[in-house]
Amino acid sequence: MLVDIAVIGNGPTARLAAFALLGCGSNVLMIGPEADRAGDPRTTALMPSSVDSLDQLGIDVREKATPLLDLRIETTGPFGIVSEVFTATDAGEDFLAQNLFIRDLMAVMPEIQMHKATVTRIRPAEDHVSIETDDGRTIRARLVVAADGLHSLAREAAGIRMRKKPLGRSALCVPVRLEQPHGRLCIERYDDTGTLTLIPVGDHDASLITIAAPDEIAALAAHPDEIIERKLTRRQDGFGHIAFAGEKAVFPLSLGFTPQPARNRVVVIGESAHIAPPIAAQGWNMSVRDIMTLKALLTAAAANGEDIGSQQVLGAYAPRRQPDVAGRLSAIGALAGVATRPAAPQRLIRQAGLAAIGRFKGVKRSLMRAGLR
Ligand SMILES: Cc1cc2nc3c(=O)[nH]c(=O)nc-3n(C[C@H](O)[C@H](O)[C@H](O)COP(=O)(O)OP(=O)(O)OC[C@H]3O[C@@H](n4cnc5c(N)ncnc54)[C@H](O)[C@@H]3O)c2cc1C
């Protein structure tokens, strides 16, 4: 079988890319195993810019998402607790983010043509890429869009290098039920252990993420659930008792960047292309930008009758996309260094920084708009 575009993967990035790129080739095929996201404890907080992009594509996430209206950042340290509230109004937006479980995000995306199999081998050639799957099929594509995640086979096969730096931090993530309604307020606390964030979903529910040193997270996760709930409530009781509402999962955290994300008729997007810790909720928002950039590039190339997999076309992707990715990853990396470490200098820096942001409204607004747009 020969297709114009093969999208490899079955996560939210692959699903959105396969749909968004439909008009860029005469046939677009997504290749990935059946995805069961029912147990995935993660939510994704979509920034206003991503919601706009999804609207442009005719995908309305609002029916499944919870709008976040306010964010309270609290830091403990030498000055006691310093906190600052960031509101959607401060940023000139209707909401800070629309938050929804990844399974719900997948559910609002339209069904697309899919070959349900795992890719076992990828061989780029002069005018196509040959893709072998575990059901014994071989598919040829003029362009491969690799959305096969952290350990991307397509990235390796195309010789695309990822620079990856472990952060020496892990995240424990779990859906929770709150004793009191959250009122669409997200609370992010930086304390003596690390970070603890409650990101609202529904009226009484939230996605909880706590980031700390890997041994601290492993020790926490080893306790029975009731003990973990008590420990987490002691660290953050802003909404009363925290009770688990689903399975917990632990993620080791790293930063990753592909300076040249397109090579040999393969372009990497989503977590195949960049890895960010769940700080400042940028992760999947960067995937949306990857897809919209690629869509614009391929639409123009297809309209001009160009070969959409050629280096001439794909060569334009990195200059358009990577400055934004690099800027966001640097900011997240710097924030991770200050936010997730409980040592005295970091505590002092974040308390002083937060107090300063609170005092200068212009700085606060610019920082918020840079994160949200
Ligand atoms: C704790 C945590 C919290 C997060 N919170 C947020 C947030 O609030 N906001 C945000 O924007 N982002 C957040 N993120 C990041 C976000 O979850 C990821 O960016 C997103 O899930 C990446 O989606 P993806 O489709 O690129 O990759 P994945 O979800 O990893 O999907 C890749 C898929 O490819 C498939 N695959 C792998 N190999 C093959 C193969 N050989 N053949 C076919 N298929 C293959 C795999 O089965 C996998 O399902 C968070 C991440 C973590 C760890």
The ligand as an SDF file (V2000), in Angstrom:
LIG
                    3D

 53 58  0  0  0  0  0  0  0  0999 V2000
    2.5200   13.5910   34.8910 C   0  0  0  0  0  0  0  0  0  0  0  0
    2.3180   14.3210   33.5900 C   0  0  0  0  0  0  0  0  0  0  0  0
    1.3910   15.3700   33.5140 C   0  0  0  0  0  0  0  0  0  0  0  0
    1.2220   16.0870   32.3230 C   0  0  0  0  0  0  0  0  0  0  0  0
    0.3840   17.1790   32.3120 N   0  0  0  0  0  0  0  0  0  0  0  0
    0.2560   17.9080   31.1700 C   0  0  0  0  0  0  0  0  0  0  0  0
   -0.5700   19.0860   31.1110 C   0  0  0  0  0  0  0  0  0  0  0  0
   -1.2080   19.5080   32.0780 O   0  0  0  0  0  0  0  0  0  0  0  0
   -0.6590   19.7570   29.9280 N   0  0  0  0  0  0  0  0  0  0  0  0
    0.0050   19.3340   28.8050 C   0  0  0  0  0  0  0  0  0  0  0  0
   -0.1110   19.9660   27.7620 O   0  0  0  0  0  0  0  0  0  0  0  0
    0.7900   18.2270   28.8360 N   0  0  0  0  0  0  0  0  0  0  0  0
    0.9390   17.5140   29.9930 C   0  0  0  0  0  0  0  0  0  0  0  0
    1.7520   16.4250   30.0150 N   0  0  0  0  0  0  0  0  0  0  0  0
    2.3890   16.0090   28.7910 C   0  0  0  0  0  0  0  0  0  0  0  0
    1.3990   15.2350   27.9210 C   0  0  0  0  0  0  0  0  0  0  0  0
    0.7890   14.2120   28.6900 O   0  0  0  0  0  0  0  0  0  0  0  0
    2.1540   14.6550   26.7530 C   0  0  0  0  0  0  0  0  0  0  0  0
    2.6920   15.7530   26.0330 O   0  0  0  0  0  0  0  0  0  0  0  0
    1.2680   13.8740   25.8020 C   0  0  0  0  0  0  0  0  0  0  0  0
    0.6720   12.7740   26.4410 O   0  0  0  0  0  0  0  0  0  0  0  0
    2.1310   13.3610   24.6580 C   0  0  0  0  0  0  0  0  0  0  0  0
    1.3020   12.7620   23.7230 O   0  0  0  0  0  0  0  0  0  0  0  0
    1.9460   12.0080   22.4830 P   0  0  0  0  0  0  0  0  0  0  0  0
    0.7840   11.5220   21.6820 O   0  0  0  0  0  0  0  0  0  0  0  0
    2.9690   12.8590   21.8100 O   0  0  0  0  0  0  0  0  0  0  0  0
    2.7610   10.7840   23.1090 O   0  0  0  0  0  0  0  0  0  0  0  0
    2.1760    9.4180   23.8780 P   0  0  0  0  0  0  0  0  0  0  0  0
    0.9760    9.8250   24.6140 O   0  0  0  0  0  0  0  0  0  0  0  0
    3.3460    8.8830   24.5480 O   0  0  0  0  0  0  0  0  0  0  0  0
    1.7390    8.5550   22.6390 O   0  0  0  0  0  0  0  0  0  0  0  0
    2.6640    7.8610   21.8060 C   0  0  0  0  0  0  0  0  0  0  0  0
    1.9980    6.5760   21.4060 C   0  0  0  0  0  0  0  0  0  0  0  0
    2.7540    5.9630   20.3640 O   0  0  0  0  0  0  0  0  0  0  0  0
    2.5790    4.5800   20.4600 C   0  0  0  0  0  0  0  0  0  0  0  0
    3.7450    3.9050   19.8880 N   0  0  0  0  0  0  0  0  0  0  0  0
    4.9830    3.7890   20.4450 C   0  0  0  0  0  0  0  0  0  0  0  0
    5.7810    3.0520   19.6310 N   0  0  0  0  0  0  0  0  0  0  0  0
    5.0140    2.7200   18.5540 C   0  0  0  0  0  0  0  0  0  0  0  0
    5.2740    1.9440   17.3940 C   0  0  0  0  0  0  0  0  0  0  0  0
    6.4660    1.3760   17.1750 N   0  0  0  0  0  0  0  0  0  0  0  0
    4.2660    1.7710   16.4880 N   0  0  0  0  0  0  0  0  0  0  0  0
    3.0580    2.3630   16.6780 C   0  0  0  0  0  0  0  0  0  0  0  0
    2.7550    3.0880   17.7840 N   0  0  0  0  0  0  0  0  0  0  0  0
    3.7260    3.2560   18.7130 C   0  0  0  0  0  0  0  0  0  0  0  0
    2.5060    4.2670   21.9570 C   0  0  0  0  0  0  0  0  0  0  0  0
    1.6350    3.1530   22.1440 O   0  0  0  0  0  0  0  0  0  0  0  0
    1.9330    5.5460   22.5460 C   0  0  0  0  0  0  0  0  0  0  0  0
    0.5960    5.3830   22.9670 O   0  0  0  0  0  0  0  0  0  0  0  0
    1.9590   15.7140   31.1780 C   0  0  0  0  0  0  0  0  0  0  0  0
    2.8720   14.6440   31.2350 C   0  0  0  0  0  0  0  0  0  0  0  0
    3.0660   13.9690   32.4380 C   0  0  0  0  0  0  0  0  0  0  0  0
    4.0910   12.8630   32.4840 C   0  0  0  0  0  0  0  0  0  0  0  0
  1  2  1  0
  2  3  1  0
  2 52  2  0
  3  4  2  0
  4  5  1  0
  4 50  1  0
  5  6  2  0
  6  7  1  0
  6 13  1  0
  7  8  2  0
  7  9  1  0
  9 10  1  0
 10 11  2  0
 10 12  1  0
 12 13  2  0
 13 14  1  0
 14 15  1  0
 14 50  1  0
 15 16  1  0
 16 17  1  0
 16 18  1  0
 18 19  1  0
 18 20  1  0
 20 21  1  0
 20 22  1  0
 22 23  1  0
 23 24  1  0
 24 25  2  0
 24 26  1  0
 24 27  1  0
 27 28  1  0
 28 29  2  0
 28 30  1  0
 28 31  1  0
 31 32  1  0
 32 33  1  0
 33 34  1  0
 33 48  1  0
 34 35  1  0
 35 36  1  0
 35 46  1  0
 36 37  1  0
 36 45  1  0
 37 38  2  0
 38 39  1  0
 39 40  1  0
 39 45  2  0
 40 41  1  0
 40 42  2  0
 42 43  1  0
 43 44  2  0
 44 45  1  0
 46 47  1  0
 46 48  1  0
 48 49  1  0
 50 51  2  0
 51 52  1  0
 52 53  1  0
M  END
$$$$
